[in-house]
Amino acid sequence: MKRLLRFWREFARRYRGWYLLGIVCLVATNILTVAIPTLIQYAIDALGDGHGFDGAWQWAVAVVLAGLGIIIVRTLSRTLFFNPGRTVEFRVKSALFQRLLNLPRTFFETMRPGDIISRGTNDANAMRALIGYGSLQLFNVAFILLLTLGRMIQMDATLTLLCAGPLVVAGVVMRYGVIAMFRLQAQLLAKIASLSDRILESYSGVSVFQAYNALAGAHRRFDEENDGLLALSEHFLRVRIIFMPLVAIIGKLCVVIVLYFGGIQVVEEQMTVGELSAFIAYVNILVSGLRSLGFLIGATQRGYLALGRIYEVLDAPIDRPTVTDDVPVPSDAGHGLDVTDLTFTYPGDPSPAVQGLSFRVEPGETLGIFGLTGSGKSTLLNLLARVYDPPEGTVRLDGKDIRGLPIRDYWRTVAYVGQEPFLFSRSIEENIALDAHVGTSDPQRLTHAVRDAALADDLDAFPDGLETVVGERGMTVSGGQRQRTALARAFYRDFDVLLLDDVMSAVDHATEKKLIEALYRRTANGTTLVVSHRISVLAQADRVIVLDEGRLVADGPHESLLEGEGPYARAWRLQQARAKMEEEAEHV
């Protein structure tokens, strides 16, 4: 409720001019609407008094003019109420997008992609309906009930009281329907989000379903989700069709009451036929207003729930540490990194991914990082890249705690290529340059990046070279091409610290040799950390650290690590033997 009140305060302050004009038009609409039955009353009474058409035609003209006036002011009122809703929808969707871009990784580990998309589409649409249609009906129902009831009481208070009794009963019964529909609305929004997530997941994994001939299972799971949504929607509609028509039924009962008791008054000449006709028209207007109240309740329920779901994203804490310093200017050799007693546990995990890590990377040094699967290599690079913020005081850049550095400035200093590179459904050029459109990137820098990433030969085979559009998540290129495109993306930008997480795992040995040569040429004047399972990639590093179960177990140059019997030396001998076997097989 606090979120809703805060939203309404902000919204009313920004669009109060639109609403004030819209309310004026609504008042005019309802005044004309309430005036029409009175005009009809005068016309009927004129006919009944024996004046004929000559006595009634001016009232008929007045009804036509009032109807035309209603068309104009009603159109204006809807425009004035609905346009702010569209504007706010645009602002909210933009704010959601901006917020999502700034939220930390931990947020996306707790909320499914389909749920996020549902909040930005279905929930945003429900919020727009609340602002536009809901606000309009709120004032419209209030004015129509006030004016209509006032006119009915003025005409005959006793008859009005007889009609009010059934309407009060209907209101009490509807209360229970409103409570039931509110609960079902919440379940519907959650179910729609679940279905959206299922669709997105199936679309992203369509190649896996096809490769394993599991399309039938994908269809079955989708049908289960869809059937669940259908059943819930049918339940909601059953509740609605039980309670909502109650107002219409009560309205017809009110008309019967008016005809009976009003007819007696007409016979006794206490009421004219025109007044009876006008009163019946007012009853119909009142019932119409109460039916609009039912739709208003539905729009308000859905909008209120949607607004809460949207604010769960907008109010989600970014949880970035307080900025206390500026990113230091690198020396001629680059930046130095100090890692001191680094321990990190992922949210929800019982044991730390890395624990007690301490080492130093000198400015301009290339540090290799080796370890078996699950040893904490990717976690270490995620912490150094601030995908996750490390504990305070555990990682320093030139003596400054990286938690206290502006995150965007720090990201400009660091180039990070993850283990599973992501490509956008854009051209290769746009994937490398990122912030540049086709043809607007720096040609010289782009050429050097493509060459050093060993991607030039592949571009010759692509139909449109750099302008070739890759498929969703880069599915139309090979794993090695994805890795090298991501590496070219890092080479294209200026960086002082380069973090590479096993970026050569999907390339052949010939390409690996080219990449190693280019990599160490590129990083000669910068600080670099390279994670790899292939020791041939790490052999030219200045130093190599070895991780095992999140702990640092060895640290030294490549040659000294080969002298022992640790995991590094064992992996080297195994990889050398495998390479020799492959070479012999090629000669056979």
Summary of the structure (lengths in Angstrom):
residues: 588
radius of gyration: 35.9
end to end distance: 76.5
largest distance: 122.1
contacts: 1874
relative contact order: 0.08
helix: 68%
strand: 9%
